[in-house]
Amino acid sequence: MIQDTAPNGGRTQAQRTAATRAKLLDAAVDSLVEHGYSGTSTQGIAKRAGVSRGAQLHHFPTKESLVVAAVGHLVDRRLQEILETRPDPEHGFETLMDAFSGPLFAAALELWVAARTDPSLHEAMIPLERKVSDALRTGCLEIMGDRVSPDHIDLSIEIARGFAVSALMRTPESDREFRERLLPVWKALVMK
């Protein structure tokens, strides 16, 4: 039997470890969103998380390992949130587009841009990108079922990512108009 608390009534080592990691991961995402990759430092993340530099280094020895783990953590959490809402299959494409928004997208975008010129970050991002693609594909299949082929799901993920990047240069109103105009065209191209 696994104990939820230590014999003295406090938290177990595993609970303290999980809490420290969660604080660091959340602080890393917040820092990426607020300061970008170049403005994010492990010292700043440790301070924001309220943990010692030693604790940060124990869990994540490099900036790359910390920020990549943070985005991976957010991917898991976001997919779970999306699937728990039980999205309507008729609105699967809208749900996919919404997945490319908020802190997850902002943090991931910071890493994608930085990875272009940072070989060690690029290398660290490869497994994360596989994880993101797998999570998106799994979520789309669960939401849309066999209404869309696997190749069309992959194409749709790339289209949604492109929509999200180009939306950075549009106002919310013009983005809404852009989506309303092009979403039916996209659906018509890929629906069975």
MODELLER restraints for C-alpha pairs under 7 A, 6 or more apart:
rsr = mdl.restraints
at = mdl.atoms
rsr.add(forms.Gaussian(group=physical.xy_distance, feature=features.Distance(at['CA:5:A'], at['CA:11:A']), mean=4.84, stdev=0.5))
rsr.add(forms.Gaussian(group=physical.xy_distance, feature=features.Distance(at['CA:5:A'], at['CA:12:A']), mean=5.35, stdev=0.5))
rsr.add(forms.Gaussian(group=physical.xy_distance, feature=features.Distance(at['CA:6:A'], at['CA:12:A']), mean=4.78, stdev=0.5))
rsr.add(forms.Gaussian(group=physical.xy_distance, feature=features.Distance(at['CA:21:A'], at['CA:59:A']), mean=6.91, stdev=0.5))
rsr.add(forms.Gaussian(group=physical.xy_distance, feature=features.Distance(at['CA:23:A'], at['CA:49:A']), mean=5.15, stdev=0.5))
rsr.add(forms.Gaussian(group=physical.xy_distance, feature=features.Distance(at['CA:24:A'], at['CA:45:A']), mean=6.60, stdev=0.5))
rsr.add(forms.Gaussian(group=physical.xy_distance, feature=features.Distance(at['CA:24:A'], at['CA:46:A']), mean=6.56, stdev=0.5))
rsr.add(forms.Gaussian(group=physical.xy_distance, feature=features.Distance(at['CA:24:A'], at['CA:49:A']), mean=5.41, stdev=0.5))
rsr.add(forms.Gaussian(group=physical.xy_distance, feature=features.Distance(at['CA:25:A'], at['CA:70:A']), mean=4.44, stdev=0.5))
rsr.add(forms.Gaussian(group=physical.xy_distance, feature=features.Distance(at['CA:26:A'], at['CA:70:A']), mean=6.77, stdev=0.5))
rsr.add(forms.Gaussian(group=physical.xy_distance, feature=features.Distance(at['CA:27:A'], at['CA:45:A']), mean=5.54, stdev=0.5))
rsr.add(forms.Gaussian(group=physical.xy_distance, feature=features.Distance(at['CA:27:A'], at['CA:48:A']), mean=5.86, stdev=0.5))
rsr.add(forms.Gaussian(group=physical.xy_distance, feature=features.Distance(at['CA:27:A'], at['CA:49:A']), mean=5.40, stdev=0.5))
rsr.add(forms.Gaussian(group=physical.xy_distance, feature=features.Distance(at['CA:28:A'], at['CA:45:A']), mean=5.60, stdev=0.5))
rsr.add(forms.Gaussian(group=physical.xy_distance, feature=features.Distance(at['CA:28:A'], at['CA:67:A']), mean=5.89, stdev=0.5))
rsr.add(forms.Gaussian(group=physical.xy_distance, feature=features.Distance(at['CA:28:A'], at['CA:70:A']), mean=6.15, stdev=0.5))
rsr.add(forms.Gaussian(group=physical.xy_distance, feature=features.Distance(at['CA:29:A'], at['CA:70:A']), mean=6.01, stdev=0.5))
rsr.add(forms.Gaussian(group=physical.xy_distance, feature=features.Distance(at['CA:29:A'], at['CA:71:A']), mean=6.72, stdev=0.5))
rsr.add(forms.Gaussian(group=physical.xy_distance, feature=features.Distance(at['CA:29:A'], at['CA:107:A']), mean=6.07, stdev=0.5))
rsr.add(forms.Gaussian(group=physical.xy_distance, feature=features.Distance(at['CA:31:A'], at['CA:40:A']), mean=5.80, stdev=0.5))
rsr.add(forms.Gaussian(group=physical.xy_distance, feature=features.Distance(at['CA:31:A'], at['CA:45:A']), mean=6.81, stdev=0.5))
rsr.add(forms.Gaussian(group=physical.xy_distance, feature=features.Distance(at['CA:32:A'], at['CA:40:A']), mean=6.10, stdev=0.5))
rsr.add(forms.Gaussian(group=physical.xy_distance, feature=features.Distance(at['CA:32:A'], at['CA:107:A']), mean=5.32, stdev=0.5))
rsr.add(forms.Gaussian(group=physical.xy_distance, feature=features.Distance(at['CA:32:A'], at['CA:110:A']), mean=6.79, stdev=0.5))
rsr.add(forms.Gaussian(group=physical.xy_distance, feature=features.Distance(at['CA:33:A'], at['CA:103:A']), mean=6.38, stdev=0.5))
rsr.add(forms.Gaussian(group=physical.xy_distance, feature=features.Distance(at['CA:33:A'], at['CA:106:A']), mean=5.77, stdev=0.5))
rsr.add(forms.Gaussian(group=physical.xy_distance, feature=features.Distance(at['CA:33:A'], at['CA:107:A']), mean=5.38, stdev=0.5))
rsr.add(forms.Gaussian(group=physical.xy_distance, feature=features.Distance(at['CA:36:A'], at['CA:110:A']), mean=5.86, stdev=0.5))
rsr.add(forms.Gaussian(group=physical.xy_distance, feature=features.Distance(at['CA:37:A'], at['CA:110:A']), mean=5.66, stdev=0.5))
rsr.add(forms.Gaussian(group=physical.xy_distance, feature=features.Distance(at['CA:37:A'], at['CA:111:A']), mean=6.47, stdev=0.5))
rsr.add(forms.Gaussian(group=physical.xy_distance, feature=features.Distance(at['CA:37:A'], at['CA:114:A']), mean=6.65, stdev=0.5))
rsr.add(forms.Gaussian(group=physical.xy_distance, feature=features.Distance(at['CA:41:A'], at['CA:63:A']), mean=6.99, stdev=0.5))
rsr.add(forms.Gaussian(group=physical.xy_distance, feature=features.Distance(at['CA:42:A'], at['CA:63:A']), mean=5.81, stdev=0.5))
rsr.add(forms.Gaussian(group=physical.xy_distance, feature=features.Distance(at['CA:43:A'], at['CA:53:A']), mean=6.43, stdev=0.5))
rsr.add(forms.Gaussian(group=physical.xy_distance, feature=features.Distance(at['CA:46:A'], at['CA:52:A']), mean=6.17, stdev=0.5))
rsr.add(forms.Gaussian(group=physical.xy_distance, feature=features.Distance(at['CA:46:A'], at['CA:53:A']), mean=5.85, stdev=0.5))
rsr.add(forms.Gaussian(group=physical.xy_distance, feature=features.Distance(at['CA:46:A'], at['CA:56:A']), mean=6.02, stdev=0.5))
rsr.add(forms.Gaussian(group=physical.xy_distance, feature=features.Distance(at['CA:60:A'], at['CA:66:A']), mean=5.28, stdev=0.5))
rsr.add(forms.Gaussian(group=physical.xy_distance, feature=features.Distance(at['CA:64:A'], at['CA:121:A']), mean=5.67, stdev=0.5))
rsr.add(forms.Gaussian(group=physical.xy_distance, feature=features.Distance(at['CA:64:A'], at['CA:124:A']), mean=6.76, stdev=0.5))
rsr.add(forms.Gaussian(group=physical.xy_distance, feature=features.Distance(at['CA:68:A'], at['CA:124:A']), mean=6.99, stdev=0.5))
rsr.add(forms.Gaussian(group=physical.xy_distance, feature=features.Distance(at['CA:68:A'], at['CA:125:A']), mean=6.57, stdev=0.5))
rsr.add(forms.Gaussian(group=physical.xy_distance, feature=features.Distance(at['CA:68:A'], at['CA:128:A']), mean=6.85, stdev=0.5))
rsr.add(forms.Gaussian(group=physical.xy_distance, feature=features.Distance(at['CA:71:A'], at['CA:104:A']), mean=6.69, stdev=0.5))
rsr.add(forms.Gaussian(group=physical.xy_distance, feature=features.Distance(at['CA:71:A'], at['CA:107:A']), mean=6.77, stdev=0.5))
rsr.add(forms.Gaussian(group=physical.xy_distance, feature=features.Distance(at['CA:71:A'], at['CA:108:A']), mean=6.43, stdev=0.5))
rsr.add(forms.Gaussian(group=physical.xy_distance, feature=features.Distance(at['CA:72:A'], at['CA:128:A']), mean=6.26, stdev=0.5))
rsr.add(forms.Gaussian(group=physical.xy_distance, feature=features.Distance(at['CA:74:A'], at['CA:104:A']), mean=6.23, stdev=0.5))
rsr.add(forms.Gaussian(group=physical.xy_distance, feature=features.Distance(at['CA:75:A'], at['CA:104:A']), mean=6.97, stdev=0.5))
rsr.add(forms.Gaussian(group=physical.xy_distance, feature=features.Distance(at['CA:75:A'], at['CA:132:A']), mean=6.60, stdev=0.5))
rsr.add(forms.Gaussian(group=physical.xy_distance, feature=features.Distance(at['CA:79:A'], at['CA:135:A']), mean=6.88, stdev=0.5))
rsr.add(forms.Gaussian(group=physical.xy_distance, feature=features.Distance(at['CA:79:A'], at['CA:139:A']), mean=6.91, stdev=0.5))
rsr.add(forms.Gaussian(group=physical.xy_distance, feature=features.Distance(at['CA:87:A'], at['CA:143:A']), mean=6.58, stdev=0.5))
rsr.add(forms.Gaussian(group=physical.xy_distance, feature=features.Distance(at['CA:89:A'], at['CA:143:A']), mean=5.38, stdev=0.5))
rsr.add(forms.Gaussian(group=physical.xy_distance, feature=features.Distance(at['CA:89:A'], at['CA:144:A']), mean=4.99, stdev=0.5))
rsr.add(forms.Gaussian(group=physical.xy_distance, feature=features.Distance(at['CA:92:A'], at['CA:140:A']), mean=7.00, stdev=0.5))
rsr.add(forms.Gaussian(group=physical.xy_distance, feature=features.Distance(at['CA:92:A'], at['CA:143:A']), mean=6.14, stdev=0.5))
rsr.add(forms.Gaussian(group=physical.xy_distance, feature=features.Distance(at['CA:92:A'], at['CA:144:A']), mean=5.96, stdev=0.5))
rsr.add(forms.Gaussian(group=physical.xy_distance, feature=features.Distance(at['CA:96:A'], at['CA:160:A']), mean=6.74, stdev=0.5))
rsr.add(forms.Gaussian(group=physical.xy_distance, feature=features.Distance(at['CA:97:A'], at['CA:160:A']), mean=5.15, stdev=0.5))
rsr.add(forms.Gaussian(group=physical.xy_distance, feature=features.Distance(at['CA:100:A'], at['CA:160:A']), mean=7.00, stdev=0.5))
rsr.add(forms.Gaussian(group=physical.xy_distance, feature=features.Distance(at['CA:100:A'], at['CA:161:A']), mean=6.37, stdev=0.5))
rsr.add(forms.Gaussian(group=physical.xy_distance, feature=features.Distance(at['CA:100:A'], at['CA:164:A']), mean=5.93, stdev=0.5))
rsr.add(forms.Gaussian(group=physical.xy_distance, feature=features.Distance(at['CA:115:A'], at['CA:121:A']), mean=5.15, stdev=0.5))
rsr.add(forms.Gaussian(group=physical.xy_distance, feature=features.Distance(at['CA:115:A'], at['CA:122:A']), mean=4.37, stdev=0.5))
rsr.add(forms.Gaussian(group=physical.xy_distance, feature=features.Distance(at['CA:116:A'], at['CA:122:A']), mean=6.63, stdev=0.5))
rsr.add(forms.Gaussian(group=physical.xy_distance, feature=features.Distance(at['CA:137:A'], at['CA:153:A']), mean=6.66, stdev=0.5))
rsr.add(forms.Gaussian(group=physical.xy_distance, feature=features.Distance(at['CA:137:A'], at['CA:154:A']), mean=6.99, stdev=0.5))
rsr.add(forms.Gaussian(group=physical.xy_distance, feature=features.Distance(at['CA:140:A'], at['CA:153:A']), mean=6.91, stdev=0.5))
rsr.add(forms.Gaussian(group=physical.xy_distance, feature=features.Distance(at['CA:147:A'], at['CA:191:A']), mean=6.27, stdev=0.5))
rsr.add(forms.Gaussian(group=physical.xy_distance, feature=features.Distance(at['CA:147:A'], at['CA:192:A']), mean=5.65, stdev=0.5))
rsr.add(forms.Gaussian(group=physical.xy_distance, feature=features.Distance(at['CA:148:A'], at['CA:190:A']), mean=6.52, stdev=0.5))
rsr.add(forms.Gaussian(group=physical.xy_distance, feature=features.Distance(at['CA:148:A'], at['CA:191:A']), mean=5.35, stdev=0.5))
rsr.add(forms.Gaussian(group=physical.xy_distance, feature=features.Distance(at['CA:148:A'], at['CA:192:A']), mean=5.83, stdev=0.5))
rsr.add(forms.Gaussian(group=physical.xy_distance, feature=features.Distance(at['CA:152:A'], at['CA:190:A']), mean=5.56, stdev=0.5))
rsr.add(forms.Gaussian(group=physical.xy_distance, feature=features.Distance(at['CA:167:A'], at['CA:175:A']), mean=6.04, stdev=0.5))
